[in-house]
Amino acid sequence: MFGGSGHAQGSCAELLDKARVAREERRGQRDRERAAVHVQALVRGFLCRCHVTTTVRKEVDDLFSAIDGSPCRRSALVLFKVGRKLLFIFKPKEDAKRFDQFCRLILNTMEEENDSKVWYVSLALSKEYVLPWIRQLKEILWICCGYLKHLKPENLVDVKSLKLYLTVLVTFTEASVWKIAKTKGDAFRMSLNHICANVMGHLNQKGLYSVLQIVLNNGLAKFKPVFCKATLTAVFTISLRPVIAAKFSDNLLRSFVLHALSVPGLVLHLSNMAPECVTMLQSHSMLHHLLVFLSQEEQCNDVCICLEGSLSLCLLGNLITLATLQDTTFPEQDVECFVSVSTAILRCCQRYVQQKKSNLTHWHPVLGWFAQGMDHGLNEAMPTVTAQLSALWSARMIRLLFCDVLARKLHEGHNASSPAALATVPSLANHQPKPVKNIIKKAFQRSASVRNILKPIGGKRVDSPEVQKVCTVCVLYQTALTTLTQICLSILTGLTYLDELLPKLWAFICELGPHGGLKLFLECLNMESEEAQSLLAMLMLFCDCSRHLITILDDIELYEEQISFKLEELVTISSFLNSFVYKMIWDGILEGMKGERKDLFVSVHGWLMSLYERDCRQRFAPDDHWLKRDLRISTLFGDIERGKTRVKHLLQYIPHVVPHKERIVLFRVMVAKEKENMGMADNENPLAMFMESNHSMVVTHITVRRSRMLEDGYEQLGKLSPSALKGIIRVKFVNDLGMDEAGIDQDGVFKEFLEEIIKRVFDPALNLFRTTSGNECLYPSPSSYVHENHLQLLEFVGKMLGKAVYEGIVVDVPFAPFFLSQVRGVHTSASYSFIDELPSLDAEFYKNLTSIKRFDGDVSDLGLTFSYEEDEMGKLVCHELCPGGKTTAVTNENRISYIHLLAHHRMYVQIKQQTLAFIRGFKSIINPEWIGMFSTPELQWLIAGETGEMDLNDLRKHTVYYGGFHNNHRVIVWLWDILTKDFTTKERSMFLKFVTSCSRPPLLGFAHLKPPFSIRCVEVSDDQDTGDTLGSVLRGFFTIHKREPAGRLPTASTCFNLLKLPNYCKKSMLRDKLRYAIVMNTGFELS
């Protein structure tokens, strides 16, 4: 029973499955039938459309043939119907030729005379056809726009089509050019204008301006525009018509600005190729409308955000060009709008300017590293945009924007270039400057009659309209400098082109505030108001421009011709800057400063240091001008001990406010502190020998042969670490027989070793160093490569010189100032000019080079190129000053670049590797921060001692006597009397060199000479001298002659600064023997 039931259930399930399968088959059959019907319908529809399209195209072609064969059939209605058929089946690729033919036909109808039925626009008179005609016209014009986007104006095949479509757009968007409008009344003309406005509104909605932007970029965003005059005129006319028709509404102005005025170089190309377009802009006061529109903060921000950086620059360039093309006087209100709009656009660009390269930045030829993607299509047009931007700092624009400043009258006593004026400064013709005191005295005698603007006097309200206007202009140019980073030198050059601008701006600054000068600007540093920012921007711009000017002026222009600034003005300006920077540092304002305030400090400090460096090379300021009298040295040293930040900043930025002698003391204190930290005992300490013997200090012992002193010294000291070189070095000499020389080195032997090493390496015959022409100063030899290891040798030389400075040993080595400037690192400053220090290398070469700068004729006639030929080891070698320099001619336009590049090559490029090696060695011993405390002349004094006359009283006070001599001994009294009364200044220097190996006294006086200056009474020759004995001391003290000393000369041990003086019986004999000895330079031996 149960088995039968199971069988019945299985049969039921099987039946249900069969039914389901059958339903699915029927459903699939129905789907296939519907699909077949749909496919058949699609195919029939497609075939039908193809048939209709083919039929209509044939009808259109037949109509075109009929119209061409029978001009009488060329009526507006016929063309309208043809156009309707063409547009019904229109496809851009297949029907391009038909559309072109149709466009030519409707254009031809517009040329017919006195036949209104032929004119295509005559359908506007028909009530039946006017609306379909307008729709057809809109469609035709938009198809033209569609074709325009894809045409390449540099392609000759596309040029004809480009002109055709532009002609259609120009013809049918302006009713005034239609002949039918001239035959009817004003009411009808107004109707036609409304139709054109309606058509242009339709095109604008569809994207007309985007199309025009593409067309303009295709033709103008090139190194050289590919548009002809007619094409450019047509495109610009089309772009301007909607704006004029809309009466300069904000919406249309926005589209015009975003899509037309952002095209690179548009207005510049219009002025060159289609000046009538510029006239049209001026007739509609387009600049005024643009400035009013963009002066709205919301609109300007919206435009700049849409355009981003590069296109914003293009917009600014076009606005600047449009402003410079104004024929009439620029209204003052428009000038203010122009300044504010330009500043706003630059600030928007500034958002994207970055200080350094990163994964998110791209290189921009004007903005530098740029935080936006660069449109490489604009690269070719950037020179054009740069030329447009440069009009902002042209003489004409500067005169316009700074008219209030330039309108000031500065009383001139007499011309700075007159003979009377030239008498107040040093003559550079023979490079023998007059005493500084005479220069300053005469300059200040003349100051009262030159300009009455030397000191800040105050009196002008900072909130007055005149001050506010000048401040906004300064903000504009300062924003340009910080934004357009790659052309900032061009901006500064333009701003300094007018000689009177900077002195008049300084006069303007002097009158600001109730009292003028320092107090006003220091107060502004603590304020965040826009007024304070503007005032600081004015000071910053003045400093940047003046710094640039002082860099490009040579000595003749600065000291004799006194271009822009008189010498007494530079004295006043430098005093103001010195006090301003000092206050910023000493009052703690600099600490934590960043952003624009930090930029202000950099500008003011840069201008200050440019003046200071110039004064160090050739004085224009009075004595002690750079010192701050309210700076107490005790306070300074106390702050140093406490590690205050303001003292570090003071010594880092303006060390010159501290007296030179105090800086030398500070330098020696820093060295002593470093030695103490390294565990080195003072050599004058009685425990020094004990500590050394117990190995509490690192001592390096070397043995050198006198015949191979340089080689042995280099081999044993060259690989020592800087800390070992700073430590104690004990030297043992081996004579020519291979025997060790007697004597214990307590710095004396090492001093001799150091002096001999320095004497040999700086000998020009070795060709590691050369001497300059004229003053015989030293600098690295460009041909030092003749030595296989010349760079390692130069690094060793730097270490040895550094060791001498570190130990306070003065060496008579005169370095070329330009080389010491590179050691100090000032040559890396943006304001450093190699041409300024070229006279220290070759005065004659400098004179010849600057004569090119003053050449009145055509420099290209001289046949110069950007290359330099010189004799290297008997072979003539040509160096290119820039890529392709051999074929780049020097012209009047690029001669300044040629002069600076050639000076840079002679003073830096030629000796770059040698200089870097020397500096590397020198700075491994001397901390670079310590070097920064001294100017170039002061660094020379630090190395070689003071240049002034020797102080004999100081020398006598710190002299030590041996062998029975004492201060009141007869021979000693004669000696000092001879040095004081009988010897000349030169002979006294020779005497000092005879004893110490250096002709200059120590910087801090003879109290700091190590070992101390000593005089010893001797009875026998040096080879028989065994030192002092009780008998020799007594005989010397009582003037008892063991042997007649008349035949012996004085000798010296320079390593111990020891003069060995026989006990002469006559003063005249002492004078003659001493003079002979120092002239013959005898006696440089070790006792």
Disulfide bonds with the S-S distance in Angstrom:
none
